[in-house]
């Protein structure tokens, strides 16, 4: 049997509870107040007032003056706090409206999770990567794609081979 679906407002409340429970080193040096106005489906508005003071975050529910006000609907904000939507991209596309100091959205977005389906891996450096970098330096890259041409890659490999033979010949 599956667990009953929990109200979606809980995701937002949990997010705000989590960021206010512990110091946030990513906000070190930031002192500001950000008001979040989240519109419900039936037209009601939920307000969260987030006070940031040098890495400490306090979240309240009262209507007060803020350095920045961020407005969106509650459903979309759930996507933001779960990492399924990017707040900065949403602001650029008009899905999330920011009044006041937009830099505070940038600072606050440091606390938002990354998308769950994206995993960043950095491969270890190897000979092929070095050859590709050398070929790119030699000017054999396409300005549009940044891909190394086959001729440039062969030239870089031949040059590396010559250097290797020369080093072993001594």
N, C-alpha and C positions, 0 to 999 in steps of 0.2 A: 504494500500500500504506500502510495506517495504521500509526502507531507503536504498539508494544505498550503496553498500559496499565501505568502505573508503580504500584508499591505505594502505597496511600493513606497509609501512615505517613510517606512522603516529604513530603507536603504539610505535615504538622505539624512535622516536623523542619526543613523549609525556613523555615517561619514563625518558629520559635524561633531558628534561625540568623540570619535576617534582622534580627530585633529586637535581637539581641545584638551584631551586627556594627558598628552605628553608634550614636551617642548618640541618645536619644529625647527631644527637647525637650518633648514633650507630657507627660512624666513629671517635668519639672523640679520640684524641691521634694518629691518622693515618695521616702521611704526605707522599704522594706518587703521582706518575703519572702512569695512566693505559691507554694504547691505545687499543681500540677495532677496529679490522679490520673485517668488515662484507662483505662477498662476495655476490654479486647479482647473480641472475639466469643467466644473460647473461655475466658474468665474470668480471664486474666492481666491484670495491671495495669501500666501504664507510668506512671512518675513523672517530672515535670519540676519542678525547683526553680528558680524565677525570683527572683533577687535584684535589687532595684531600689534604686539609690542616686543620687538627684539627677539623673535622666535617663540614667544608665548602667545597662544591663541585662546580667546574667550568667545564663546558663541552665546548670544542671547536671542530673544524673540521679540524685542520691542522695536517700534518704529522710531528711528533717531537719525540725525544727520550723519552723513558718511562722506568719505573722500571719493568713493566710487560706488555706483549702484549697478548691479548686474541683474538684468531682467530676462526671464525665459519662462517657458511652461515647465511644470513639475516633472512631467514625463520625460522631456528632453534632458532635464538636469540629472535624472537618474542615469541616463546614458553617459553623461559627463563624469559622475562620481564613480561609475563602475569601469571607466576607461574605454567604453565603447564609442565615445565621441570625444573629440578634441575641443577644448574650450576656445583656444585661439582661432582655430579654423572656423568654429561656429560663429565667433564674433565677426570674422572677416566676411562670412556668408550671410550675416544678418540674422542668424538663428538665435543668437544670444546678444542682447543689447547691453552696451556699457556706457553709462553716463558718468562723467568725472574722469579721474586719472586712469587711463587704460593700462598704465604700467603696473597697477595693482592686480589686474587680471593676469598679467604675465607672471608676477610674483606668486599669486595664489595658485596658478596652474602647476607650479612645482610640487604642490601637495597632491595633485590629482594622479590617479594611477594611469599607467600606460595601457594601451589596448592589450587584452589578454591573448590575442592570437598572434601578436608580433613578438618574435624572439630574435634578438640581435646576436649574431655570432661573428666573431672576428677570427678568421683563420690564421694559423701560425705562419710567420714569414718563411718562405722557401725559395728555392732557386728560380722557379717559374715566375714568382712575384717580382723578384729582383730583375729578371730579364725583361719583364713587361714594363717595369719602371724605367729601366735603361732605354728601352725602345721608345717609350713616351718622351723621354728627355731628348732623344735623337730627332724628335719632330715627326715621328711616324704615326701620330694620333689624328683621328678625325676630330675637328673642333666641335662638331655637333654631338657625336656619341661618346667621345673619349675612348673609343676602342682602338686597340693597337692593330695596325695593318699586318697582314701575314708577312709581307716583305720586310717590314721594320722588325718584326719579331725574329725572323730568320737572320737578319743582319746583326741584331743584338746577340743572338745565340752564337753566331760565328765569331763575333768579337770576343765573347766570353770564352769560347773554346780556344781561340788564339792566345788569350791571356793565360789560360790554364796550362796550355802546352809550353808557353814561354817560361812560366814559373817552374814547371817540372823539369825543363831542360837545363836549368842552372845548376 
